[in-house]
Amino acid sequence: MGGGISTRQWNDIVEVIKRGNTLDTVYLRQFAPHLGVADILEQALADAGK
């Protein structure tokens, strides 16, 4: 309830990004700031090697 993300959830996100051959990162990067998650998105992409 603290608004954090568990290690398991984070690993799931990173795996989805790694396997997402058709993932539209341009779109995600465009709208992430509007949702307040740009920093989280960039970290997830970096962890996934994207």
WOCOR-V305469 format. One record per backbone hydrogen bond with DSSP energy under -0.5 kcal/mol. CO is the residue of the C=O (numbers start at 1). NH is the residue of the N-H. Records with the same first field share a line. If there is no record, write none. Layout:
# WOCOR-V305469
CO->NH / NH
This chain:
# WOCOR-V305469
6->10
7->11
8->12
9->13
10->14
11->15
12->16
13->17
14->18
15->19
16->20
17->20
19->21
20->23
23->25
24->28
25->29
26->30
27->31
28->32
29->33
31->35
32->35 / 36 / 37
33->36
37->41
38->42
39->43
40->44
41->45
42->46
43->47
44->48
45->50
46->49
